[in-house]
Amino acid sequence: MVLSYGVVTQVNGKLINDFTCHCARHPNMLDLMKIFSSLREVIRLEQHHLPFIESIEDRDIAVEIGWHEMVGGEPLTLKGLFLLDIGSVATVQRRLARLVEKDVVLK
């Protein structure tokens, strides 16, 4: 028997909140919640520490350049950046020029 009392539900004589009841019916819900919580943390980190990020393309360009420098060991070429399919060539050129102007990326 399920009786709903707003946020608290009685299931088989036990009181549980609607969130727990919902998650019990959808086992992947907790995994999805963890993913979205992690994404929120990443966004907050970007907003706080990377104020120059104004678009997804800005973030992708900065990440790829940084990854190639730090992990890959070699700088990313302009051709390599275009081949990553971050956006159209014109968009990548425009975003890269803005990041260079703000001294985020060095030529």
N, CA, C and O atoms as CSV, one atom per row, in Angstrom:
chain,resi,resn,atom,element,x,y,z
A,1,MET,N,N,0.837,-1.173,0.000
A,1,MET,CA,C,0.000,0.000,0.000
A,1,MET,C,C,0.888,1.243,0.000
A,1,MET,O,O,1.827,1.330,0.791
A,2,VAL,N,N,0.608,2.183,-0.858
A,2,VAL,CA,C,1.383,3.419,-0.942
A,2,VAL,C,C,0.461,4.587,-0.635
A,2,VAL,O,O,-0.515,4.822,-1.347
A,3,LEU,N,N,0.771,5.312,0.419
A,3,LEU,CA,C,0.038,6.528,0.779
A,3,LEU,C,C,1.004,7.693,0.705
A,3,LEU,O,O,2.063,7.661,1.332
A,4,SER,N,N,0.662,8.698,-0.036
A,4,SER,CA,C,1.572,9.825,-0.189
A,4,SER,C,C,1.210,10.943,0.778
A,4,SER,O,O,0.044,11.323,0.887
A,5,TYR,N,N,2.197,11.464,1.470
A,5,TYR,CA,C,2.038,12.598,2.392
A,5,TYR,C,C,2.973,13.724,1.972
A,5,TYR,O,O,3.844,14.119,2.748
A,6,GLY,N,N,2.813,14.243,0.774
A,6,GLY,CA,C,3.700,15.315,0.309
A,6,GLY,C,C,5.071,14.752,-0.008
A,6,GLY,O,O,5.237,14.000,-0.969
A,7,VAL,N,N,6.055,15.119,0.804
A,7,VAL,CA,C,7.407,14.651,0.558
A,7,VAL,C,C,7.686,13.305,1.209
A,7,VAL,O,O,8.691,12.668,0.891
A,8,VAL,N,N,6.842,12.869,2.088
A,8,VAL,CA,C,7.055,11.596,2.774
A,8,VAL,C,C,5.988,10.613,2.312
A,8,VAL,O,O,4.810,10.959,2.229
A,9,THR,N,N,6.405,9.385,2.011
A,9,THR,CA,C,5.500,8.360,1.515
A,9,THR,C,C,5.571,7.146,2.424
A,9,THR,O,O,6.634,6.805,2.944
A,10,GLN,N,N,4.427,6.500,2.609
A,10,GLN,CA,C,4.411,5.280,3.408
A,10,GLN,C,C,4.326,4.100,2.455
A,10,GLN,O,O,3.350,3.961,1.719
A,11,VAL,N,N,5.350,3.245,2.466
A,11,VAL,CA,C,5.393,2.060,1.626
A,11,VAL,C,C,5.518,0.859,2.541
A,11,VAL,O,O,6.501,0.721,3.268
A,12,ASN,N,N,4.508,-0.020,2.501
A,12,ASN,CA,C,4.509,-1.223,3.340
A,12,ASN,C,C,4.808,-0.897,4.802
A,12,ASN,O,O,5.594,-1.587,5.450
A,13,GLY,N,N,4.194,0.129,5.301
A,13,GLY,CA,C,4.338,0.487,6.711
A,13,GLY,C,C,5.582,1.292,7.032
A,13,GLY,O,O,5.764,1.691,8.182
A,14,LYS,N,N,6.458,1.549,6.043
A,14,LYS,CA,C,7.682,2.327,6.285
A,14,LYS,C,C,7.542,3.704,5.658
A,14,LYS,O,O,7.067,3.831,4.529
A,15,LEU,N,N,7.953,4.732,6.385
A,15,LEU,CA,C,7.923,6.091,5.858
A,15,LEU,C,C,9.236,6.382,5.144
A,15,LEU,O,O,10.307,6.261,5.739
A,16,ILE,N,N,9.160,6.762,3.885
A,16,ILE,CA,C,10.349,7.161,3.124
A,16,ILE,C,C,9.990,8.411,2.348
A,16,ILE,O,O,8.821,8.665,2.058
A,17,ASN,N,N,11.016,9.195,2.013
A,17,ASN,CA,C,10.713,10.401,1.244
A,17,ASN,C,C,10.522,10.063,-0.235
A,17,ASN,O,O,10.947,9.002,-0.693
A,18,ASP,N,N,9.890,10.958,-0.968
A,18,ASP,CA,C,9.590,10.704,-2.378
A,18,ASP,C,C,10.847,10.483,-3.199
A,18,ASP,O,O,10.840,9.718,-4.163
A,19,PHE,N,N,11.931,11.156,-2.815
A,19,PHE,CA,C,13.182,11.004,-3.541
A,19,PHE,C,C,13.680,9.570,-3.449
A,19,PHE,O,O,14.062,8.986,-4.463
A,20,THR,N,N,13.682,8.994,-2.253
A,20,THR,CA,C,14.132,7.619,-2.065
A,20,THR,C,C,13.223,6.669,-2.821
A,20,THR,O,O,13.697,5.725,-3.453
A,21,CYS,N,N,11.919,6.909,-2.761
A,21,CYS,CA,C,10.951,6.074,-3.448
A,21,CYS,C,C,11.188,6.135,-4.961
A,21,CYS,O,O,11.172,5.105,-5.634
A,22,HIS,N,N,11.405,7.332,-5.489
A,22,HIS,CA,C,11.654,7.513,-6.915
A,22,HIS,C,C,12.931,6.798,-7.333
A,22,HIS,O,O,12.961,6.143,-8.375
A,23,CYS,N,N,13.984,6.917,-6.532
A,23,CYS,CA,C,15.263,6.286,-6.857
A,23,CYS,C,C,15.165,4.768,-6.789
A,23,CYS,O,O,15.850,4.068,-7.534
A,24,ALA,N,N,14.319,4.259,-5.903
A,24,ALA,CA,C,14.146,2.816,-5.809
A,24,ALA,C,C,13.514,2.262,-7.082
A,24,ALA,O,O,13.816,1.142,-7.493
A,25,ARG,N,N,12.640,3.046,-7.702
A,25,ARG,CA,C,12.005,2.612,-8.942
A,25,ARG,C,C,12.913,2.812,-10.158
A,25,ARG,O,O,12.724,2.164,-11.187
A,26,HIS,N,N,13.887,3.698,-10.042
A,26,HIS,CA,C,14.804,4.007,-11.149
A,26,HIS,C,C,16.238,3.853,-10.657
A,26,HIS,O,O,16.839,4.823,-10.196
A,27,PRO,N,N,16.798,2.638,-10.750
A,27,PRO,CA,C,18.127,2.387,-10.173
A,27,PRO,C,C,19.247,3.231,-10.768
A,27,PRO,O,O,20.255,3.455,-10.097
A,28,ASN,N,N,19.107,3.701,-11.990
A,28,ASN,CA,C,20.155,4.520,-12.600
A,28,ASN,C,C,20.091,5.972,-12.152
A,28,ASN,O,O,20.977,6.756,-12.493
A,29,MET,N,N,19.075,6.347,-11.406
A,29,MET,CA,C,18.871,7.729,-10.987
A,29,MET,C,C,20.051,8.231,-10.156
A,29,MET,O,O,20.502,9.361,-10.347
A,30,LEU,N,N,20.551,7.414,-9.247
A,30,LEU,CA,C,21.671,7.859,-8.413
A,30,LEU,C,C,22.921,8.100,-9.257
A,30,LEU,O,O,23.661,9.053,-9.015
A,31,ASP,N,N,23.157,7.236,-10.250
A,31,ASP,CA,C,24.299,7.445,-11.142
A,31,ASP,C,C,24.148,8.751,-11.916
A,31,ASP,O,O,25.112,9.503,-12.064
A,32,LEU,N,N,22.947,9.019,-12.407
A,32,LEU,CA,C,22.702,10.264,-13.127
A,32,LEU,C,C,22.889,11.473,-12.224
A,32,LEU,O,O,23.432,12.494,-12.647
A,33,MET,N,N,22.441,11.358,-10.985
A,33,MET,CA,C,22.606,12.466,-10.045
A,33,MET,C,C,24.080,12.749,-9.789
A,33,MET,O,O,24.481,13.909,-9.688
A,34,LYS,N,N,24.885,11.703,-9.683
A,34,LYS,CA,C,26.327,11.882,-9.471
A,34,LYS,C,C,26.955,12.568,-10.677
A,34,LYS,O,O,27.812,13.439,-10.525
A,35,ILE,N,N,26.532,12.181,-11.866
A,35,ILE,CA,C,27.069,12.794,-13.086
A,35,ILE,C,C,26.731,14.281,-13.126
A,35,ILE,O,O,27.602,15.112,-13.382
A,36,PHE,N,N,25.464,14.615,-12.872
A,36,PHE,CA,C,25.063,16.014,-12.914
A,36,PHE,C,C,25.706,16.822,-11.791
A,36,PHE,O,O,26.015,17.998,-11.981
A,37,SER,N,N,25.911,16.217,-10.638
A,37,SER,CA,C,26.608,16.905,-9.546
A,37,SER,C,C,28.046,17.209,-9.949
A,37,SER,O,O,28.556,18.297,-9.682
A,38,SER,N,N,28.693,16.248,-10.592
A,38,SER,CA,C,30.064,16.463,-11.054
A,38,SER,C,C,30.123,17.561,-12.107
A,38,SER,O,O,31.032,18.391,-12.092
A,39,LEU,N,N,29.162,17.569,-13.018
A,39,LEU,CA,C,29.120,18.613,-14.043
A,39,LEU,C,C,28.929,19.990,-13.418
A,39,LEU,O,O,29.549,20.959,-13.855
A,40,ARG,N,N,28.082,20.084,-12.404
A,40,ARG,CA,C,27.881,21.362,-11.717
A,40,ARG,C,C,29.175,21.831,-11.069
A,40,ARG,O,O,29.489,23.021,-11.102
A,41,GLU,N,N,29.935,20.903,-10.476
A,41,GLU,CA,C,31.214,21.258,-9.857
A,41,GLU,C,C,32.198,21.767,-10.899
A,41,GLU,O,O,32.918,22.735,-10.654
A,42,VAL,N,N,32.233,21.122,-12.057
A,42,VAL,CA,C,33.130,21.560,-13.129
A,42,VAL,C,C,32.753,22.962,-13.595
A,42,VAL,O,O,33.627,23.803,-13.808
A,43,ILE,N,N,31.466,23.215,-13.753
A,43,ILE,CA,C,31.011,24.537,-14.187
A,43,ILE,C,C,31.387,25.599,-13.162
A,43,ILE,O,O,31.854,26.676,-13.531
A,44,ARG,N,N,31.191,25.308,-11.889
A,44,ARG,CA,C,31.574,26.267,-10.838
A,44,ARG,C,C,33.075,26.516,-10.843
A,44,ARG,O,O,33.518,27.650,-10.661
A,45,LEU,N,N,33.862,25.458,-11.049
A,45,LEU,CA,C,35.315,25.596,-11.136
A,45,LEU,C,C,35.691,26.504,-12.300
A,45,LEU,O,O,36.523,27.399,-12.154
A,46,GLU,N,N,35.076,26.270,-13.452
A,46,GLU,CA,C,35.347,27.107,-14.622
A,46,GLU,C,C,34.989,28.565,-14.357
A,46,GLU,O,O,35.761,29.466,-14.686
A,47,GLN,N,N,33.838,28.793,-13.772
A,47,GLN,CA,C,33.398,30.171,-13.510
A,47,GLN,C,C,34.346,30.877,-12.549
A,47,GLN,O,O,34.608,32.070,-12.700
A,48,HIS,N,N,34.853,30.156,-11.574
A,48,HIS,CA,C,35.703,30.768,-10.556
A,48,HIS,C,C,37.148,30.937,-11.028
A,48,HIS,O,O,37.743,31.994,-10.819
A,49,HIS,N,N,37.715,29.917,-11.656
A,49,HIS,CA,C,39.138,29.928,-11.985
A,49,HIS,C,C,39.442,30.246,-13.448
A,49,HIS,O,O,40.579,30.580,-13.783
A,50,LEU,N,N,38.450,30.148,-14.310
A,50,LEU,CA,C,38.680,30.387,-15.736
A,50,LEU,C,C,37.682,31.405,-16.276
A,50,LEU,O,O,36.842,31.066,-17.109
A,51,PRO,N,N,37.767,32.644,-15.811
A,51,PRO,CA,C,36.775,33.642,-16.207
A,51,PRO,C,C,36.804,33.989,-17.699
A,51,PRO,O,O,35.852,34.579,-18.211
A,52,PHE,N,N,37.867,33.635,-18.391
A,52,PHE,CA,C,37.978,33.934,-19.818
A,52,PHE,C,C,37.125,32.992,-20.665
A,52,PHE,O,O,36.914,33.260,-21.848
A,53,ILE,N,N,36.634,31.906,-20.093
A,53,ILE,CA,C,35.807,30.956,-20.831
A,53,ILE,C,C,34.419,31.572,-21.033
A,53,ILE,O,O,33.671,31.793,-20.080
A,54,GLU,N,N,34.104,31.838,-22.286
A,54,GLU,CA,C,32.804,32.433,-22.605
A,54,GLU,C,C,31.922,31.501,-23.421
A,54,GLU,O,O,30.729,31.753,-23.588
A,55,SER,N,N,32.513,30.421,-23.928
A,55,SER,CA,C,31.734,29.502,-24.746
A,55,SER,C,C,32.314,28.098,-24.635
A,55,SER,O,O,33.398,27.892,-24.090
A,56,ILE,N,N,31.573,27.157,-25.160
A,56,ILE,CA,C,32.059,25.777,-25.180
A,56,ILE,C,C,33.317,25.681,-26.032
A,56,ILE,O,O,34.242,24.940,-25.698
A,57,GLU,N,N,33.352,26.421,-27.119
A,57,GLU,CA,C,34.531,26.398,-27.985
A,57,GLU,C,C,35.764,26.921,-27.249
A,57,GLU,O,O,36.854,26.366,-27.390
A,58,ASP,N,N,35.592,28.002,-26.453
A,58,ASP,CA,C,36.716,28.526,-25.662
A,58,ASP,C,C,37.272,27.443,-24.743
A,58,ASP,O,O,38.483,27.235,-24.661
A,59,ARG,N,N,36.358,26.757,-24.053
A,59,ARG,CA,C,36.785,25.715,-23.129
A,59,ARG,C,C,37.502,24.592,-23.872
A,59,ARG,O,O,38.563,24.138,-23.445
A,60,ASP,N,N,36.925,24.147,-24.975
A,60,ASP,CA,C,37.525,23.050,-25.728
A,60,ASP,C,C,38.905,23.423,-26.272
A,60,ASP,O,O,39.829,22.611,-26.238
A,61,ILE,N,N,39.038,24.635,-26.767
A,61,ILE,CA,C,40.339,25.093,-27.280
A,61,ILE,C,C,41.363,25.136,-26.153
A,61,ILE,O,O,42.475,24.633,-26.313
A,62,ALA,N,N,41.007,25.729,-25.021
A,62,ALA,CA,C,41.936,25.824,-23.886
A,62,ALA,C,C,42.328,24.444,-23.370
A,62,ALA,O,O,43.495,24.202,-23.062
A,63,VAL,N,N,41.361,23.545,-23.278
A,63,VAL,CA,C,41.641,22.191,-22.791
A,63,VAL,C,C,42.574,21.460,-23.749
A,63,VAL,O,O,43.545,20.842,-23.312
A,64,GLU,N,N,42.296,21.520,-25.035
A,64,GLU,CA,C,43.125,20.805,-26.008
A,64,GLU,C,C,44.542,21.360,-26.063
A,64,GLU,O,O,45.504,20.594,-26.127
A,65,ILE,N,N,44.683,22.685,-26.037
A,65,ILE,CA,C,46.024,23.282,-26.047
A,65,ILE,C,C,46.771,22.895,-24.775
A,65,ILE,O,O,47.939,22.511,-24.831
A,66,GLY,N,N,46.103,22.996,-23.635
A,66,GLY,CA,C,46.734,22.620,-22.372
A,66,GLY,C,C,47.098,21.158,-22.312
A,66,GLY,O,O,48.181,20.806,-21.844
A,67,TRP,N,N,46.210,20.297,-22.781
A,67,TRP,CA,C,46.485,18.856,-22.755
A,67,TRP,C,C,47.687,18.516,-23.625
A,67,TRP,O,O,48.558,17.750,-23.212
A,68,HIS,N,N,47.737,19.083,-24.829
A,68,HIS,CA,C,48.858,18.789,-25.717
A,68,HIS,C,C,50.174,19.299,-25.145
A,68,HIS,O,O,51.211,18.659,-25.318
A,69,GLU,N,N,50.145,20.436,-24.471
A,69,GLU,CA,C,51.362,20.987,-23.869
A,69,GLU,C,C,51.820,20.151,-22.675
A,69,GLU,O,O,52.998,19.810,-22.564
A,70,MET,N,N,50.886,19.824,-21.786
A,70,MET,CA,C,51.238,19.176,-20.526
A,70,MET,C,C,51.350,17.660,-20.637
A,70,MET,O,O,52.303,17.070,-20.127
A,71,VAL,N,N,50.408,17.040,-21.283
A,71,VAL,CA,C,50.369,15.580,-21.329
A,71,VAL,C,C,50.997,15.047,-22.610
A,71,VAL,O,O,51.796,14.111,-22.581
A,72,GLY,N,N,50.630,15.651,-23.727
A,72,GLY,CA,C,51.140,15.183,-25.012
A,72,GLY,C,C,52.603,15.492,-25.234
A,72,GLY,O,O,53.281,14.801,-25.995
A,73,GLY,N,N,53.093,16.527,-24.573
A,73,GLY,CA,C,54.508,16.879,-24.689
A,73,GLY,C,C,54.848,17.739,-25.890
A,73,GLY,O,O,55.978,18.214,-26.001
A,74,GLU,N,N,53.919,17.947,-26.775
A,74,GLU,CA,C,54.168,18.771,-27.958
A,74,GLU,C,C,53.065,19.809,-28.082
A,74,GLU,O,O,51.910,19.534,-27.756
A,75,PRO,N,N,53.414,20.999,-28.553
A,75,PRO,CA,C,52.366,22.012,-28.738
A,75,PRO,C,C,51.402,21.597,-29.850
A,75,PRO,O,O,51.781,20.904,-30.794
A,76,LEU,N,N,50.182,22.026,-29.720
A,76,LEU,CA,C,49.149,21.746,-30.711
A,76,LEU,C,C,49.286,22.747,-31.849
A,76,LEU,O,O,49.331,23.956,-31.621
A,77,THR,N,N,49.352,22.240,-33.063
A,77,THR,CA,C,49.439,23.130,-34.223
A,77,THR,C,C,48.049,23.653,-34.570
A,77,THR,O,O,47.038,23.109,-34.125
A,78,LEU,N,N,48.015,24.709,-35.364
A,78,LEU,CA,C,46.748,25.272,-35.799
A,78,LEU,C,C,45.967,24.242,-36.613
A,78,LEU,O,O,44.754,24.109,-36.453
A,79,LYS,N,N,46.662,23.520,-37.479
A,79,LYS,CA,C,46.012,22.476,-38.269
A,79,LYS,C,C,45.436,21.395,-37.356
A,79,LYS,O,O,44.314,20.931,-37.556
A,80,GLY,N,N,46.214,21.003,-36.357
A,80,GLY,CA,C,45.740,20.005,-35.398
A,80,GLY,C,C,44.504,20.476,-34.657
A,80,GLY,O,O,43.594,19.691,-34.392
A,81,LEU,N,N,44.471,21.763,-34.322
A,81,LEU,CA,C,43.312,22.338,-33.637
A,81,LEU,C,C,42.076,22.297,-34.542
A,81,LEU,O,O,40.976,21.989,-34.082
A,82,PHE,N,N,42.257,22.605,-35.815
A,82,PHE,CA,C,41.134,22.549,-36.758
A,82,PHE,C,C,40.632,21.120,-36.936
A,82,PHE,O,O,39.431,20.894,-37.083
A,83,LEU,N,N,41.551,20.156,-36.923
A,83,LEU,CA,C,41.168,18.756,-37.135
A,83,LEU,C,C,40.408,18.166,-35.947
A,83,LEU,O,O,39.802,17.102,-36.078
A,84,LEU,N,N,40.429,18.828,-34.804
A,84,LEU,CA,C,39.703,18.336,-33.629
A,84,LEU,C,C,38.199,18.550,-33.757
A,84,LEU,O,O,37.429,18.052,-32.936
A,85,ASP,N,N,37.782,19.279,-34.771
A,85,ASP,CA,C,36.364,19.514,-35.050
A,85,ASP,C,C,35.634,20.160,-33.871
A,85,ASP,O,O,34.525,19.766,-33.509
A,86,ILE,N,N,36.291,21.162,-33.286
A,86,ILE,CA,C,35.684,21.913,-32.180
A,86,ILE,C,C,34.575,22.817,-32.703
A,86,ILE,O,O,33.581,23.062,-32.019
A,87,GLY,N,N,34.752,23.290,-33.882
A,87,GLY,CA,C,33.780,24.168,-34.528
A,87,GLY,C,C,34.249,24.397,-35.948
A,87,GLY,O,O,35.215,23.781,-36.397
A,88,SER,N,N,33.575,25.270,-36.645
A,88,SER,CA,C,34.021,25.582,-37.999
A,88,SER,C,C,35.376,26.282,-37.918
A,88,SER,O,O,35.760,26.797,-36.868
A,89,VAL,N,N,36.086,26.292,-39.029
A,89,VAL,CA,C,37.401,26.931,-39.060
A,89,VAL,C,C,37.283,28.396,-38.655
A,89,VAL,O,O,38.114,28.901,-37.901
A,90,ALA,N,N,36.256,29.079,-39.153
A,90,ALA,CA,C,36.071,30.498,-38.821
A,90,ALA,C,C,35.819,30.688,-37.321
A,90,ALA,O,O,36.350,31.621,-36.717
A,91,THR,N,N,35.017,29.815,-36.724
A,91,THR,CA,C,34.732,29.922,-35.288
A,91,THR,C,C,35.989,29.691,-34.471
A,91,THR,O,O,36.273,30.439,-33.536
A,92,VAL,N,N,36.739,28.660,-34.818
A,92,VAL,CA,C,37.974,28.370,-34.073
A,92,VAL,C,C,38.955,29.522,-34.222
A,92,VAL,O,O,39.595,29.914,-33.246
A,93,GLN,N,N,39.088,30.075,-35.431
A,93,GLN,CA,C,39.989,31.211,-35.639
A,93,GLN,C,C,39.565,32.409,-34.787
A,93,GLN,O,O,40.400,33.047,-34.146
A,94,ARG,N,N,38.280,32.706,-34.784
A,94,ARG,CA,C,37.760,33.847,-34.029
A,94,ARG,C,C,37.965,33.639,-32.527
A,94,ARG,O,O,38.430,34.544,-31.834
A,95,ARG,N,N,37.621,32.461,-32.026
A,95,ARG,CA,C,37.775,32.169,-30.594
A,95,ARG,C,C,39.239,32.150,-30.188
A,95,ARG,O,O,39.595,32.652,-29.121
A,96,LEU,N,N,40.085,31.579,-31.023
A,96,LEU,CA,C,41.510,31.528,-30.729
A,96,LEU,C,C,42.103,32.938,-30.708
A,96,LEU,O,O,42.917,33.256,-29.840
A,97,ALA,N,N,41.701,33.776,-31.653
A,97,ALA,CA,C,42.192,35.164,-31.681
A,97,ALA,C,C,41.801,35.899,-30.398
A,97,ALA,O,O,42.595,36.672,-29.864
A,98,ARG,N,N,40.589,35.664,-29.903
A,98,ARG,CA,C,40.148,36.296,-28.662
A,98,ARG,C,C,40.953,35.791,-27.470
A,98,ARG,O,O,41.322,36.573,-26.594
A,99,LEU,N,N,41.230,34.481,-27.433
A,99,LEU,CA,C,42.029,33.929,-26.336
A,99,LEU,C,C,43.467,34.438,-26.386
A,99,LEU,O,O,44.084,34.643,-25.341
A,100,VAL,N,N,44.007,34.645,-27.586
A,100,VAL,CA,C,45.354,35.214,-27.727
A,100,VAL,C,C,45.346,36.668,-27.269
A,100,VAL,O,O,46.267,37.107,-26.581
A,101,GLU,N,N,44.314,37.414,-27.648
A,101,GLU,CA,C,44.189,38.820,-27.249
A,101,GLU,C,C,44.118,38.972,-25.727
A,101,GLU,O,O,44.634,39.942,-25.172
A,102,LYS,N,N,43.482,38.021,-25.065
A,102,LYS,CA,C,43.365,38.069,-23.596
A,102,LYS,C,C,44.563,37.434,-22.901
A,102,LYS,O,O,44.545,37.273,-21.681
A,103,ASP,N,N,45.601,37.071,-23.645
A,103,ASP,CA,C,46.821,36.455,-23.119
A,103,ASP,C,C,46.568,35.121,-22.425
A,103,ASP,O,O,47.304,34.736,-21.516
A,104,VAL,N,N,45.529,34.422,-22.855
A,104,VAL,CA,C,45.246,33.088,-22.333
A,104,VAL,C,C,46.081,32.072,-23.117
A,104,VAL,O,O,46.587,31.100,-22.557
A,105,VAL,N,N,46.212,32.317,-24.421
A,105,VAL,CA,C,46.978,31.453,-25.320
A,105,VAL,C,C,48.106,32.285,-25.902
A,105,VAL,O,O,47.898,33.425,-26.318
A,106,LEU,N,N,49.308,31.709,-25.930
A,106,LEU,CA,C,50.452,32.383,-26.538
A,106,LEU,C,C,50.709,31.821,-27.919
A,106,LEU,O,O,50.634,30.612,-28.139
A,107,LYS,N,N,51.017,32.728,-28.858
A,107,LYS,CA,C,51.333,32.272,-30.230
A,107,LYS,C,C,52.708,31.666,-30.269
A,107,LYS,O,O,53.159,31.225,-31.326
